[in-house]
Amino acid sequence: MPPRTAEIKVTVELNDQNLPTGIAWQATEGQEEGETACQAMMLSFWDSEKQAVAAIDLWTEEMTIEEMNQYFYQVIHKLADTYLRATKDDAIAREIHAFGEGFGETSGVVGSREQSK
């Protein structure tokens, strides 16, 4: 049986200054049919030969700082979950989650520990 392939497509609309005004994505293995609009994305690739990350980080000009804070809060927690699945290292995953909670408190995404008591 030949290997199966999947494709992820990202479409970025740009203004006359080459800044993103719209971002959409779709995946052949995705749950949604057609493109899904979004306001920000981070896509990274690991190059083991160079031992370096190549990344594409984009967001639309309409994205607010509050939305960016919420986005990063969720991304940090997703990184912790992905790290745990990849390494089975629960201690470090918990540290990443703790960092995410600290970020959330500092950025105002979640209430401080004092407020939540």
C-alpha positions as CSV (number, residue, x, y, z in Angstrom):
1,M,0.0,0.0,0.0
2,P,1.5,3.4,-1.0
3,P,2.0,6.0,1.7
4,R,-0.9,8.4,2.2
5,T,-0.4,12.1,1.9
6,A,-2.2,15.0,3.5
7,E,-2.1,18.7,2.6
8,I,-2.4,21.9,4.6
9,K,-3.0,25.1,2.7
10,V,-2.7,28.6,4.1
11,T,-3.9,31.6,2.2
12,V,-2.8,35.1,3.3
13,E,-4.4,38.3,2.0
14,L,-2.0,41.2,2.1
15,N,-2.6,45.0,1.9
16,D,-0.4,47.3,-0.2
17,Q,2.2,47.3,2.6
18,N,2.4,43.5,2.6
19,L,0.7,43.2,6.0
20,P,-1.8,40.5,6.5
21,T,-5.5,41.6,6.3
22,G,-6.9,38.0,6.2
23,I,-5.7,34.5,6.9
24,A,-7.5,31.3,6.0
25,W,-6.5,27.7,6.1
26,Q,-7.7,24.3,5.1
27,A,-6.5,20.7,5.5
28,T,-7.3,17.6,3.5
29,E,-7.5,15.8,6.8
30,G,-9.5,18.5,8.6
31,Q,-12.9,18.3,10.1
32,E,-14.2,21.4,8.2
33,E,-14.8,21.5,4.5
34,G,-13.3,24.5,2.7
35,E,-11.3,27.3,4.2
36,T,-11.5,28.4,7.8
37,A,-10.7,32.1,8.5
38,C,-8.4,33.0,11.4
39,Q,-6.7,36.2,12.7
40,A,-3.4,34.7,13.7
41,M,-1.1,31.7,13.1
42,M,2.2,30.3,14.1
43,L,3.7,27.6,11.9
44,S,7.1,26.1,12.8
45,F,9.3,23.5,11.3
46,W,12.3,21.7,12.9
47,D,15.4,21.3,10.8
48,S,17.4,18.6,12.6
49,E,20.4,19.1,10.3
50,K,20.7,22.7,11.3
51,Q,19.3,22.2,14.8
52,A,17.1,25.2,14.2
53,V,13.4,26.2,13.9
54,A,12.0,27.9,10.8
55,A,8.8,29.7,11.7
56,I,6.1,31.8,10.1
57,D,4.2,34.0,12.6
58,L,1.4,36.1,11.1
59,W,-1.6,38.1,12.5
60,T,-4.0,40.5,11.0
61,E,-3.9,44.2,11.8
62,E,-7.4,44.0,13.3
63,M,-6.2,41.6,16.1
64,T,-6.3,43.4,19.4
65,I,-3.7,43.1,22.2
66,E,-6.4,41.3,24.3
67,E,-7.0,38.8,21.6
68,M,-3.2,38.3,21.2
69,N,-2.9,37.7,24.9
70,Q,-5.7,35.1,24.8
71,Y,-4.1,33.5,21.8
72,F,-0.7,33.2,23.4
73,Y,-2.2,31.9,26.7
74,Q,-3.9,29.1,24.7
75,V,-0.8,28.4,22.6
76,I,1.4,28.0,25.7
77,H,-1.0,25.5,27.1
78,K,-1.2,23.7,23.8
79,L,2.6,23.6,23.7
80,A,2.6,21.9,27.1
81,D,0.1,19.3,26.0
82,T,2.0,18.6,22.8
83,Y,5.3,18.4,24.7
84,L,3.7,15.8,27.1
85,R,2.4,13.7,24.2
86,A,5.8,13.8,22.5
87,T,8.1,13.2,25.5
88,K,5.9,11.7,28.2
89,D,7.7,14.2,30.6
90,D,4.9,15.3,32.9
91,A,7.1,17.4,35.1
92,I,8.3,19.7,32.3
93,A,4.8,19.8,30.8
94,R,3.5,21.0,34.2
95,E,6.2,23.7,34.3
96,I,5.1,24.9,30.9
97,H,1.4,25.0,32.0
98,A,2.5,26.9,35.2
99,F,4.3,29.4,33.0
100,G,1.1,29.7,30.9
101,E,-0.9,30.4,34.0
102,G,1.6,33.1,35.1
103,F,1.4,34.6,31.6
104,G,-2.4,34.6,31.8
105,E,-2.4,36.3,35.2
106,T,0.2,38.9,34.1
107,S,-1.6,39.7,30.8
108,G,-5.0,39.8,32.4
109,V,-6.4,36.7,30.5
110,V,-7.1,35.0,33.8
111,G,-7.7,36.5,37.3
112,S,-4.8,36.6,39.7
113,R,-4.5,33.9,42.4
114,E,-5.5,36.5,45.0
115,Q,-8.7,37.4,43.0
116,S,-9.7,33.8,42.6
117,K,-9.6,33.0,46.3
